[in-house]
Amino acid sequence: MTPPAWPVDELDLPAYLARIGYEGPLAPDLTTLTALSAAHLAAIPFENLDILLGRGISVALSDVQDKLVTQRRGGYCYEHNTLFGAVLQKIGFSVVRLLARTGDPLESPRPRSHMVLIVNGEFLADVGFGNGLLAPLRLRADGPHRQGAYRYELVTGPDGAWRLRDLDAGVIQTFTEEPQYPVDIEVANFHTAKSPRSPFTRRIIVMHKDAERVRSLIGRVFSVERPGEPTSRRQISDDEVGTTLRDEFRLRLSDLELKTLLQYAPTPPRDES
């Protein structure tokens, strides 16, 4: 089956490479794929702030590129993987875009609300999960595979769908290999960015993962998680929201933007006891 066509002519590849600080080889092979994935994850955070600021999310490549590259912002899965897929395709990789469910649908069915990539017909690549893969995985059930402090494996379920398992956290996403068209991503993105039931429309969600830890700001709770260790959590003040976004996630917002975001990070009720 010929995968759907995804236009990538608008991509400014040198600008993207400068944004992620990548100066390595650009051959369409696993070495380049792994290096680009690592550089992208290190440079661009996962965040939903434009939804809360009332701007919405566009998955048009030109808009995604302007936001994540020119404005040096972050984004969520559709933005990250729209950009990364275009980069890979521009370099010469074969890229198929898929839609995945979070978790295991046989336990708790959720909509197909996450975008992943199959590269060169044999690798799962995903730079847009927030707390997911650090490197591509070969699309076969031959795990587990260690990535930094984390262990992942791909397995197939009784329904024939692939499951990506974090060996410490369980199934984090489930997908089949049906190629998606740009319009499929547009529809999924619209629901994720607009539905009052979507977690992204209700509170601040910002994350950054490296080989040893995941830092996150959910509402006004700043957390640091390391596998096998207790999670560090603390409530932050109004004044700390801006400094946390800047210092932990390299996101700089105006005072007006921060004031708007505080509506989605309410102060917890005071203990009267």
C-alpha positions as CSV (number, residue, x, y, z in Angstrom):
1,M,0.0,0.0,0.0
2,T,1.4,3.4,-1.0
3,P,1.3,5.7,2.1
4,P,-0.7,8.9,1.9
5,A,1.2,11.9,0.5
6,W,2.3,14.5,3.1
7,P,3.6,17.8,1.7
8,V,7.0,18.9,3.1
9,D,8.1,21.5,0.7
10,E,7.5,24.3,3.2
11,L,10.0,22.8,5.7
12,D,13.1,24.9,6.3
13,L,15.5,22.1,7.2
14,P,18.6,24.2,8.1
15,A,16.4,26.3,10.5
16,Y,15.1,23.1,12.2
17,L,18.6,21.7,12.5
18,A,19.8,25.0,14.1
19,R,16.8,24.9,16.5
20,I,17.8,21.4,17.8
21,G,21.5,22.1,17.6
22,Y,22.2,19.2,15.3
23,E,25.3,19.2,13.1
24,G,25.6,15.4,12.4
25,P,25.1,13.3,9.3
26,L,21.8,13.3,7.4
27,A,21.8,9.9,5.7
28,P,18.3,8.2,5.9
29,D,19.5,5.5,8.3
30,L,19.1,4.4,11.9
31,T,22.1,6.3,13.1
32,T,20.7,9.6,11.8
33,L,17.2,8.8,13.0
34,T,18.4,8.0,16.5
35,A,20.6,11.2,16.7
36,L,17.9,13.5,15.3
37,S,15.3,12.0,17.8
38,A,17.6,12.6,20.7
39,A,18.4,16.2,19.6
40,H,14.8,17.0,19.1
41,L,13.7,15.7,22.5
42,A,16.5,17.6,24.2
43,A,15.6,20.9,22.6
44,I,11.8,21.1,22.3
45,P,9.5,20.5,25.3
46,F,6.1,19.0,25.3
47,E,3.4,21.6,26.2
48,N,-0.2,22.6,25.7
49,L,0.0,26.3,26.6
50,D,-1.5,27.7,23.4
51,I,-4.7,25.8,24.0
52,L,-5.1,27.5,27.4
53,L,-4.2,30.8,25.9
54,G,-7.1,30.5,23.4
55,R,-5.0,30.3,20.3
56,G,-5.8,26.7,19.4
57,I,-3.4,24.3,17.7
58,S,-2.8,24.2,14.0
59,V,-1.2,21.1,12.5
60,A,-0.4,22.8,9.2
61,L,3.4,22.3,8.7
62,S,4.0,26.0,8.2
63,D,2.3,26.9,11.4
64,V,4.0,24.1,13.4
65,Q,7.4,25.2,12.0
66,D,6.7,28.8,12.9
67,K,5.8,27.9,16.5
68,L,8.4,25.2,17.4
69,V,11.3,26.5,15.3
70,T,10.9,30.3,14.8
71,Q,9.2,31.1,18.1
72,R,11.2,28.4,19.9
73,R,8.1,27.1,21.7
74,G,7.1,23.5,22.4
75,G,4.0,21.6,21.5
76,Y,2.1,18.4,21.9
77,C,2.2,15.1,19.9
78,Y,0.6,16.3,16.6
79,E,2.9,19.3,16.4
80,H,6.1,17.4,17.4
81,N,5.5,14.5,15.1
82,T,4.2,16.6,12.2
83,L,7.4,18.5,12.3
84,F,9.7,15.5,12.8
85,G,7.9,13.5,10.1
86,A,8.5,16.3,7.6
87,V,12.1,16.6,8.6
88,L,12.7,12.9,8.1
89,Q,10.8,12.9,4.8
90,K,12.8,15.8,3.6
91,I,16.1,14.0,4.4
92,G,14.9,10.9,2.4
93,F,13.3,8.6,5.0
94,S,10.1,6.9,4.2
95,V,7.5,8.0,6.8
96,V,4.1,6.7,7.6
97,R,1.9,8.6,10.1
98,L,-0.3,6.6,12.4
99,L,-2.8,7.4,15.2
100,A,-2.4,5.6,18.5
101,R,-4.5,5.2,21.6
102,T,-3.0,5.9,25.0
103,G,-3.0,2.9,27.3
104,D,-4.5,-0.5,26.4
105,P,-8.0,-0.4,24.8
106,L,-8.8,-3.9,26.1
107,E,-8.5,-2.5,29.7
108,S,-9.9,1.1,29.2
109,P,-10.7,2.2,25.6
110,R,-9.6,5.7,24.7
111,P,-9.8,7.5,21.4
112,R,-7.0,7.5,18.9
113,S,-5.6,10.8,20.2
114,H,-1.8,10.3,19.7
115,M,0.3,10.5,16.6
116,V,3.3,8.3,16.0
117,L,5.6,7.6,13.0
118,I,6.8,4.4,11.3
119,V,10.1,5.2,9.6
120,N,11.6,3.2,6.7
121,G,8.9,0.6,7.3
122,E,10.7,-0.8,10.3
123,F,11.1,1.7,13.1
124,L,8.6,3.3,15.5
125,A,9.6,6.9,16.1
126,D,7.8,9.2,18.5
127,V,9.2,12.6,19.8
128,G,5.8,13.8,20.9
129,F,4.6,11.7,23.9
130,G,6.0,13.8,26.7
131,N,6.9,10.7,28.8
132,G,7.7,8.2,26.1
133,L,10.4,6.8,23.9
134,L,13.9,8.4,24.0
135,A,14.9,6.6,20.7
136,P,13.3,4.7,17.9
137,L,12.4,1.1,18.4
138,R,12.5,-1.6,15.7
139,L,8.9,-2.6,14.9
140,R,9.0,-6.1,16.2
141,A,8.4,-8.0,19.5
142,D,12.0,-8.5,20.5
143,G,12.3,-6.5,23.7
144,P,12.8,-5.3,26.2
145,H,15.2,-2.5,25.2
146,R,16.9,-0.1,27.5
147,Q,16.8,3.6,26.8
148,G,18.7,5.5,29.5
149,A,17.0,4.6,32.8
150,Y,13.9,3.2,31.0
151,R,13.0,-0.1,29.5
152,Y,10.6,-0.5,26.6
153,E,9.2,-3.3,24.5
154,L,6.7,-3.7,21.7
155,V,4.3,-6.6,22.0
156,T,1.1,-7.6,20.0
157,G,-2.2,-8.0,21.8
158,P,-5.0,-10.5,21.2
159,D,-6.6,-7.9,18.9
160,G,-3.5,-7.8,16.7
161,A,-2.6,-4.3,17.6
162,W,0.9,-3.2,18.7
163,R,1.4,-2.2,22.4
164,L,4.3,0.0,23.5
165,R,5.1,-1.1,27.1
166,D,7.2,0.8,29.6
167,L,8.3,-2.1,31.8
168,D,7.8,0.1,34.9
169,A,4.6,1.8,33.9
170,G,2.7,-0.7,31.7
171,V,1.2,-0.1,28.3
172,I,1.5,3.5,27.3
173,Q,0.1,3.4,23.7
174,T,-1.6,1.0,21.3
175,F,-1.6,1.3,17.5
176,T,-2.3,-0.5,14.3
177,E,-0.4,0.1,11.0
178,E,-3.1,1.8,9.1
179,P,-1.6,4.9,7.4
180,Q,-3.3,8.2,8.2
181,Y,-4.0,11.1,5.9
182,P,-3.4,14.8,6.9
183,V,-7.2,15.1,7.4
184,D,-7.2,12.3,9.9
185,I,-4.6,14.2,12.0
186,E,-6.6,17.4,11.6
187,V,-9.8,15.7,13.0
188,A,-7.9,14.0,15.9
189,N,-6.1,17.3,16.8
190,F,-9.4,19.3,16.7
191,H,-10.9,16.9,19.3
192,T,-7.8,16.9,21.5
193,A,-7.5,20.7,21.4
194,K,-11.2,21.5,21.8
195,S,-13.1,18.9,23.8
196,P,-13.9,19.8,27.4
197,R,-13.1,16.1,28.2
198,S,-9.6,16.4,26.8
199,P,-6.9,16.7,29.5
200,F,-5.2,19.3,27.4
201,T,-8.1,21.8,27.6
202,R,-8.3,21.8,31.4
203,R,-4.9,22.5,32.9
204,I,-1.2,23.3,32.3
205,I,0.7,20.3,31.0
206,V,4.4,20.8,30.3
207,M,7.0,18.0,30.3
208,H,10.6,17.3,29.4
209,K,12.2,13.8,29.5
210,D,15.8,12.9,29.4
211,A,17.7,9.7,29.9
212,E,17.4,9.8,33.7
213,R,14.2,11.8,34.6
214,V,11.0,13.4,33.6
215,R,10.3,16.9,34.8
216,S,6.7,18.1,34.5
217,L,4.4,21.0,35.5
218,I,0.8,19.8,35.7
219,G,-1.4,22.6,36.9
220,R,0.8,24.2,39.6
221,V,2.5,20.9,40.7
222,F,6.1,20.6,39.6
223,S,7.4,17.0,39.6
224,V,10.6,15.1,39.0
225,E,10.3,11.4,38.3
226,R,13.1,8.9,38.2
227,P,12.6,5.2,37.6
228,G,12.7,3.2,40.9
229,E,12.7,6.3,43.1
230,P,10.0,8.2,44.9
231,T,8.6,11.1,42.8
232,S,9.4,14.6,44.0
233,R,6.4,16.9,43.9
234,R,5.8,20.4,45.1
235,Q,3.1,23.1,44.7
236,I,4.5,26.3,43.2
237,S,3.4,29.8,43.7
238,D,2.0,32.3,41.2
239,D,5.4,33.9,40.9
240,E,7.1,30.6,40.3
241,V,5.0,29.5,37.3
242,G,6.9,31.9,35.0
243,T,10.3,31.0,36.4
244,T,9.6,27.3,36.3
245,L,8.6,27.5,32.6
246,R,11.7,29.5,31.8
247,D,14.3,27.7,33.9
248,E,13.1,24.1,33.7
249,F,11.5,24.1,30.2
250,R,13.1,27.1,28.4
251,L,9.7,28.6,27.7
252,R,9.5,32.4,28.0
253,L,6.0,33.9,28.3
254,S,4.8,37.5,28.7
255,D,3.2,38.6,32.0
256,L,-0.2,38.7,30.3
257,E,0.2,35.1,29.1
258,L,1.2,34.0,32.5
259,K,-1.8,35.7,34.1
260,T,-4.0,33.8,31.7
261,L,-2.3,30.5,32.4
262,L,-2.8,30.9,36.2
263,Q,-6.5,30.4,35.6
264,Y,-5.6,26.8,34.7
265,A,-3.3,26.4,37.8
266,P,-5.7,27.2,40.7
267,T,-4.3,27.5,44.2
268,P,-5.2,24.4,46.2
269,P,-7.7,24.9,49.0
270,R,-6.2,25.9,52.3
271,D,-6.2,23.2,55.0
272,E,-8.4,24.6,57.8
273,S,-7.8,21.8,60.2
